[in-house]
């Protein structure tokens, strides 16, 4: 396996801590790709035992144009002398090699203890496909900003933000968003306000105090929640037991979007982000069914009192006191 590290900025200083690669992309044979919220990590596949796991969603796409663009984007970073840093190569010891081989051999049996997966089934994901879509589009950021004298400064452009907000601006009736860290920036607030002025219905499913793994972001969201409700948002908060990590949207029951983009400042200005989208009613209906299932596991927020409505979710239980106290601290 060839490995390179995404590096943007000096090793010491603020840039290395704030600018990061947030993309999740799997591309096979320059033909099919998977884009979504999952990292390759146990807790994204319900393999984290009794500790928290994430509720996530990916899109599997077969599209020559989207795959070609994804491949070009991948290698623009991989081959970049500044962004794709090659690690030093060290020869593993025989003890380490034997331990790695043993772990690989034991992995299939270990995974099947937690999830019902079969290996080497001979099946194909695209036979038959879940949805026959029209053209699928690939959205991404670029890190080729220029300063004076054509010097690359390492800053990303706003390609993903501008494209996603352009899609949102096409809405005429409904915008359904599922996003774990919903803290709209000024740019996003303006786009949503324009949609509301056109009479568009705004629906949001996001994390609750109980399920958010980053409580400082939950506090920031809760500081904005009353304003969101006043501006016409219908809000439901996920009740777990997993932590919500899905980034998806359906516009007018005709456009479907799945990606890595959180609607907050880091995704807009700092992180590299990806998404796929299609203007296809069948794909939008397929994604809507999934979002509807998730909404049934969420409590509605009362727009008048800015509080959860217990009667909107059977078996509603507030978050543990410790999480409420920490969120209260971060809010204020």
N, C-alpha and C positions, 0 to 999 in steps of 0.2 A: 504494500500500500504506500503510495506516494502522499506525503503530507506537506502542506505549507500553512503558515500562520498568517492570518490577516493582521497587518500592522499599519496603523495610521497615526502618525505623530511620534514624538520621542518616547523612549523607554521611561524617562522620568518626567513627570509633569502632568498637567490636567488632560491634554488630548488623549493619552493612552487610556485614561480612566473613563472618558466620556464618549469618544467616538468608537463604535464597535460594530462588528458584523452581527446582524440580527437575522440574516437570511436563513431559510431552511429549504434546500433544494436538492432533489435526487433526480439525476438525469441519466437515462439508460439508452445506449446505442444511438444517441442523437435523435431519438424518435419519440420517447415518452418521458414524462416528467411527473414528479410529485412535488407539490407546493402546499405549505400549510404551517401550522403553528408548532408542530412537534420537533423537539430536539431528540437526538439519538441518546436517550437516557431512560433509566428504568421507570421513573415516575410519570413519563409520558405514555407508558404502555401498561399501566396498572401492575407493574412489577415491583413496586416500592413497599410491599408488605403492608403493615398497619399504619405506616406513616403516610403523609398526604400523597395523592396522585393527582394528575391533571386531567380534566375533561377537554379533549382537543379534537381537531378536525383537519383533514387534508383533502386536497383535490388531486385525483389521478387523471392525467390529460394525455391524449395522443393527438398531437397537432404538429405537423412539420414546421409551420412558421413559428409557433411558440417555442418548440424545442430548439430550433435554429437560433432564435434570439436568446434563449436561456444559455445555450452553449457559448455564444459570443460573449455574453455578459460574464459567465464563469471564467473564461480564459482572459478576459480583460483585467481581472483581478489576479488570477493565478500567475500570469506572465508579467505582471507589472513589477518593475524593479523596486518599487517602494512599498506596495501594498501586499504582495505575495512573498513573504519572507520564508526562505527555506531553512528548516532547522538543521542543526549540526547532526551528522550521522554517527551513531555509536553502535558498535557491534555487540549484540546481547550475549550474555554468558550462556553456557549450555544449561545451567540450572534454570535461568529465566526462560529460555526457549522451551524446556520441558514443561515448566509450569504453565506457560501460555498454551501449549498444545493440549494439556490436560483440561484447562478451562474451556477451550474451544470444543473439545469432545463432549464435555459435560453440559454445555449450554443448551442444546435442544431439549434434553430431559428436564432441565431446570425450568425452562420457559413454559413447557407444557403443564407444569404443576400449577401455574397461575392463570394462563389463558388458553383457550381451546384452539391452538394453532397446529396445522399439519405441515410437514416439510416435504419438498419435492413431490408436490401433488400432480404436476404435469398440467395444471390448469392455467388459463390465461385470464388476466384481469379484463382484457378487452373483448372477451367472448362469452356472452354478449355484453356490450357496454351498458352501463346503467342508463345513460342518456346519449342519444345521438345529437350532438350540438352542431351549431354552425361554427363559424370561426372563433377560436379561443385566443385571447390576447395575453401577453406576458408583460408585466409592469415591473420596473426595477429602478433603482437609483444609480447614479454614476459618481465616481470620485475623481473627476478630472477638472475641477475648478481651476481657473487661471487668475493669477494676480498680474501685476505689471510685468512687462518683458516676457510674457508667456511662461512664467514660472508656475508649475503646479503647486497649489497650496494644500492639497490633501482634503479639502472640504468637499462634501457631497453636494450635488445639486438637489433640486426639489422635484425630480421627475415623478416619483411615486405619489407624493402629496398632490401635485398638480393634476395628475391623471385621475387619481381616485376622487378628488373633489370635482373634477369635470364630470365624472360618471354620476356623482351625487346630484349635480346641477341639472341632470336630465330628468330627474324625478318630477312627476305630475300628480301622483296620488299617494304613494306610500314609500317610506324608507324604513326597512327593518334591519337593525344593526345588532350584532352579537360581538362584544368587545370586552376584554377583561379589565383594562385600565383606561376608563373613559374620562379623560380630562381635556376637553377640546381647547385648542389654542385659539388665538384671535382669528386666524385664517379660517379654521374650521367653524368657529361660531358664526362668522359672517355667512358662510355657505349654508349652514343649517337655518339661519334666520331668513335668508332669501327663500329657502324651500318652504318654510312655514308661512311666509307672506303669500306664497302661491297656493296655500291651502293643503300642502302635503302633510300627511299623517306621519309623525315621527315616533318610532318604537325602538326601545333600547332594552337589551338584556345584558347585564353586567354582574360583576362579583358583589357579594354582600360582605359585611364585616366577618362573617363566619368563614367565608371561603377564599378571601383574598390573601395571597401569600406575601404581598408587599403592602404592609399596613400604612406606610407613609403615602402611597398612591391612593389607598382607600380613603385616607383622611382628606387628601386633596379633592378627590371626587365628591365626597360628602359635603365639603365646603361649597361646591358648585351645584349640588343636587337641587336645592330650592330654586335657583335661577333656571335650571333646566326644566323643572316642572312648570314654572311660570311661563316659560317660552313654548309650552305645548307638548313637551316630551311625555310619552307614556313609558314608565320605567318599571321593569321587573328585575329583581335581584336573585341570583342563583343561590340555591340552598344546599348544594353539595350532595354527597359527602366529598366529592372531588373538588379541586380548585378549578374554576373556569379559566380556560386559556385559548378559547376559540376566537378567531378574527374573521368574521364573515358578514356579508350584507346581501340583501335582496332589495332591488329598486323596482317599484311598479309591477311586481310579479313578472318581470321580463328580463331583468339583468341580475346575474349571480356573480358574486365576488368572494374569493377565498384567498387568504394570504397571511402575512406575518405582521401586518401594520397595526399597531396600537394607536388609538386616536389620542395622542398626547405629544408633548414637546420632543422627547427623545426620538420618536419615530419620524417626526417632521424634520428635525434639524441635525440629528447626530447619528442615528443608527442606519445601517443599510437595510432596506426592506424590499420584499418581493410580493407579488400578487398575480393571480390569474383571474380573468373575468370574461364573460361571454354574454352577449345580448341574445339570449335564447330562452324562450318561455318554458320549455321542457326542463332545462337545467335549473331555472329559477324555481319552478314548482317542486323539483326534487330537493333543492336546498331548503325551500320553505317548510317542507315536511319535517326535516331535521330540526330547524329552528323552533317549530311549533312544539315538538316533543320536549325540547329544552325549556321552553317557557312554562310548560306544565310542572316543571320542577323549580319554580321560582315564585317569590312572593311579590305582589304588586305594591308599589309605593303610592300612598295616598297623596294626590296632588295638592289637597287643601292643607294637610297637616305635616307633610314631608316626613311621614313615618310609614313603616310597613303595615299593611292591612292583613292581620292574622287570618281573617276569614277567607282570604284569596288563595291560601295554600294550606291544605289539610296537614295537620301535624306540625305546624310552624313552631319553631323553637328559636328564641333569640341567641345570638352568639355568646360564647362563654364570657364571663366578666373580664378575664384577663385580656382578651382580644378587644373588647369594647373599651377598656381603660387605655390600652396602647393606642388605639385609633383616636380616642379623645385627645390624648397627648399630642399626637402628630397633627391633629386638626388645628390645635391652638398654639 
